[in-house]
């Protein structure tokens, strides 16, 4: 797989996630190095072809599939302060993505090793040719990297390609309102002409970018309406996940059910805090629409 060039100083190495290579001060900066047994070798090879050395690594967030090869690359890793403990602790990664220690094979990607983070940054910081922008909702410190020089934003998991969502059902998120706010922010950037590069999905700009962002936004809004409709009958979270996946025609597997439980917990918390649904005990914890 070869590199795709953007502007004068940015290159994209494809994958899921993709990796952005930003040339800065005569050196290469990797954004989301990714995972895979040979990926670090591939990235080093591509950077050598550019006649450069790797100066630093930036990560949009601490999920294992975005950072697991970082220790195999001799360059410091920078991450938002809300994310560094997620990267460094394998248990923290599983707590965020499963809710506890996860059974083997139940996460899309499990990586049992620590990933050392060498420095943290804040949203708004200028970093090695890019600016860290707040795009949380998918994870607590989810960060996009704005590259003004090349007219692009590496968006990480702030939105997903249509095929990714249709394979699972719900966008993976931990806070629906923050996820929607990030989508709206990206819509503003797309309208200004920026190219958006997600970690999972195709690079988009213009009308195509607005369409896929709208697809993400509508799926979140539809999911909330669907949950309220389903909870007219009291349900456990497991039952709710099954019914939501059934509604979207998703192949139902234990792993996909477990994955969808994360955003569903976030939706339930939001609706409960708004006083729209309530908890009840009926052979277990169940949720239902509050009756006036």
C-alpha positions in Angstrom: 0.0 0.0 0.0 1.4 3.4 -1.0 1.0 6.8 0.5 -1.6 9.3 -0.6 -0.3 12.9 -0.6 -2.3 15.9 0.7 -1.0 19.4 0.0 2.7 19.9 0.3 3.5 18.2 3.6 0.9 15.5 4.6 0.7 11.8 3.5 -1.9 9.2 4.4 -1.0 5.6 4.9 -4.2 3.5 4.5 -5.6 1.1 7.0 -8.2 0.8 9.8 -7.1 3.1 11.4 -5.3 5.0 8.7 -2.1 6.9 9.7 -1.4 10.5 8.8 2.3 11.3 8.2 2.8 15.1 8.7 6.2 16.5 7.6 7.3 19.2 10.0 10.7 20.9 10.3 12.3 18.3 8.1 11.1 15.3 10.2 8.0 13.1 10.1 5.2 13.1 12.7 2.9 10.1 12.8 -0.7 10.6 13.8 -2.4 7.4 15.0 0.3 4.8 14.3 -2.3 2.1 14.6 -1.9 -1.7 15.1 -0.8 -4.9 13.4 2.2 -7.1 13.6 4.1 -5.4 10.8 2.6 -1.9 10.8 5.5 -0.3 12.5 7.8 -1.7 9.8 5.5 -0.5 7.1 5.4 3.0 8.5 9.2 3.2 9.0 9.6 2.0 5.4 7.3 4.7 4.0 8.9 7.4 6.0 12.4 6.3 4.8 11.1 6.6 1.2 10.4 10.2 1.9 13.9 10.7 3.1 12.8 11.5 6.6 13.1 10.2 10.2 10.2 9.9 12.6 10.3 12.8 15.1 7.2 12.2 17.2 3.8 10.4 17.4 0.4 11.9 18.1 -2.7 10.0 19.0 -6.3 11.0 18.7 -7.2 8.8 21.7 -6.0 5.8 23.7 -7.9 2.9 22.2 -5.6 0.0 21.5 -6.2 -0.1 17.7 -4.8 3.4 17.4 -1.7 3.2 19.5 -0.5 -0.4 20.0 2.5 -0.2 17.6 3.7 3.1 19.1 6.2 1.4 21.5 7.8 -0.2 18.5 8.6 3.2 17.0 11.5 5.1 18.5 9.7 8.4 18.9 7.8 10.0 21.8 4.0 9.7 21.9 1.8 12.7 22.7 -1.8 12.4 23.8 -4.6 14.5 25.4 -4.4 14.4 29.2 -7.8 12.7 29.4 -6.5 9.8 27.3 -3.0 9.0 28.5 -4.0 6.6 31.3 -6.3 4.7 28.8 -3.3 4.1 26.6 -0.9 3.2 29.4 -3.1 0.8 31.2 -4.5 -2.3 29.4 -7.1 -2.6 32.2 -8.2 1.0 31.7 -8.7 0.4 28.0 -10.9 -2.6 28.8 -12.8 -0.7 31.4 -13.6 2.1 28.9 -14.6 -0.3 26.1 -16.3 -3.1 28.0 -17.1 -1.7 31.5 -14.8 -4.2 33.3 -12.1 -6.7 32.6 -13.2 -8.1 29.2 -13.4 -11.7 28.2 -10.9 -12.6 25.6 -12.2 -12.1 22.1 -15.0 -9.8 23.2 -13.4 -6.5 22.1 -12.8 -5.6 18.5 -9.1 -5.3 19.3 -7.5 -6.4 22.6 -3.9 -5.5 23.3 -2.5 -6.6 26.7 0.6 -4.4 26.8 1.2 -0.9 28.2 1.7 2.0 25.8 4.0 4.6 27.2 2.8 8.2 26.7 5.7 10.7 26.9 3.8 14.0 27.0 0.2 15.3 27.3 -1.4 18.2 25.5 -4.6 20.3 25.8 -7.2 21.1 23.2 -6.1 24.3 21.4 -2.3 23.5 21.6 -0.2 23.9 18.5 1.7 20.6 18.0 4.3 19.9 15.3 2.5 21.6 12.5 -1.1 20.8 13.6 -3.5 22.1 16.1 -5.3 19.8 18.7 -9.1 20.4 18.5 -11.8 19.1 20.8 -13.8 16.3 19.2 -14.8 14.2 22.2 -17.9 12.0 22.6 -16.4 8.8 21.2 -13.9 8.8 24.1 -13.2 11.3 26.9 -10.3 13.1 25.3 -10.9 12.3 21.6 -8.8 14.9 19.6 -8.8 15.9 16.0 -5.7 17.4 14.4 -6.2 20.5 12.3 -3.6 21.0 9.6 -4.2 24.5 8.2 -1.3 24.3 5.8 -2.7 21.4 3.9 -6.4 22.2 4.5 -7.3 19.0 6.3 -8.4 17.6 9.7 -7.4 14.1 10.9 -10.7 13.4 12.7 -9.9 10.1 14.4 -13.1 8.4 15.5 -15.2 11.6 15.8 -17.3 10.1 13.0 -17.4 6.8 11.1 -17.8 5.6 7.5 -21.3 4.4 6.6 -20.2 0.8 6.2 -18.6 0.8 9.7 -21.9 1.9 11.3 -24.1 -0.4 9.2 -21.9 -3.4 10.3 -22.5 -2.7 14.0 -25.6 -0.6 14.4 -24.6 2.3 16.6 -21.6 4.7 16.4 -19.4 3.8 19.3 -19.7 6.7 21.8 -19.5 7.4 25.5 -21.6 10.6 25.6 -24.2 11.3 22.9 -24.4 15.0 23.2 -20.6 15.5 23.0 -20.5 13.2 20.0 -23.2 15.2 18.2 -21.4 18.5 19.1 -18.3 17.2 17.5 -20.2 16.2 14.4 -21.7 19.7 14.2 -18.2 21.2 14.6 -16.9 19.1 11.7 -19.8 20.1 9.6 -18.7 23.7 10.0 -15.1 22.8 9.0 -16.4 20.9 5.9 -18.5 23.9 4.8 -15.3 25.9 5.0 -13.6 23.5 2.6 -11.5 21.4 4.8 -10.8 17.7 3.9 -11.8 15.3 6.7 -9.8 12.2 7.3 -11.4 9.6 9.6 -9.5 6.8 11.2 -12.0 4.2 9.9 -13.6 5.1 6.6 -12.8 7.1 3.4 -11.4 10.6 3.2 -14.2 13.0 2.4 -14.7 16.7 1.6 -17.4 19.0 0.4 -20.8 17.5 -0.2 -19.6 14.0 0.5 -18.3 15.0 3.9 -21.5 16.7 4.8 -23.5 13.7 3.8 -21.5 11.2 5.9 -21.5 13.6 8.9 -25.3 13.9 8.5 -25.6 10.1 8.4 -23.7 9.8 11.7 -25.8 12.6 13.3 -29.1 11.1 12.2 -28.1 7.6 13.4 -27.5 9.0 16.9 -30.8 11.0 16.8 -32.7 8.0 15.4 -31.2 5.7 18.0 -32.5 7.9 20.8 -36.0 7.9 19.4 -35.8 4.1 18.8 -34.7 3.6 22.4 -37.7 5.6 23.8 -40.1 3.6 21.6 -38.6 0.3 22.7 -38.7 1.2 26.4 -42.4 1.6 26.4 -41.9 -2.0 27.4 -39.4 -2.4 30.3 -36.2 -3.9 29.1 -32.7 -4.8 30.4 -29.8 -3.3 28.6 -29.1 -6.7 27.0 -32.6 -6.9 25.7 -32.4 -3.3 24.4 -29.2 -4.0 22.6 -30.7 -7.1 20.9 -33.8 -5.1 19.8 -31.8 -2.2 18.5 -29.5 -4.5 16.4 -32.6 -6.4 15.2 -34.1 -3.1 14.1 -31.1 -2.2 12.0 -30.7 -5.6 10.5 -27.3 -6.3 12.1 -25.9 -9.8 12.4 -26.2 -10.5 16.1 -23.1 -11.9 17.7 -22.0 -11.9 21.4 -19.2 -9.5 20.5 -21.4 -7.0 18.6 -23.9 -7.1 21.4 -21.2 -6.3 23.9 -19.9 -3.5 21.7 -23.4 -1.9 21.4 -23.9 -2.0 25.2 -21.4 0.8 25.6 -23.2 3.5 23.6 -26.6 2.2 24.9 -25.4 2.7 28.5 -24.6 6.3 27.4 -28.0 6.8 25.9 -29.8 5.4 28.9 -27.8 7.6 31.3 -28.7 10.7 29.2 -32.4 9.8 29.1 -32.5 8.9 32.8 -30.8 12.2 33.8 -33.3 14.1 31.7 -36.1 12.4 33.6 -37.5 10.7 30.5 -36.9 7.1 31.6 -36.7 5.4 34.9 -35.2 2.3 36.4 -37.2 -0.7 37.7 -36.5 -4.1 39.1 -38.2 -7.0 37.5 -36.1 -10.2 37.6 -33.2 -7.8 37.1 -32.5 -4.1 36.4 -34.7 -2.8 33.6 -35.4 0.6 32.1 -38.7 2.0 31.0 -40.3 5.3 29.8 -41.5 7.4 32.7 -45.2 7.6 32.8 -46.7 11.1 33.6 
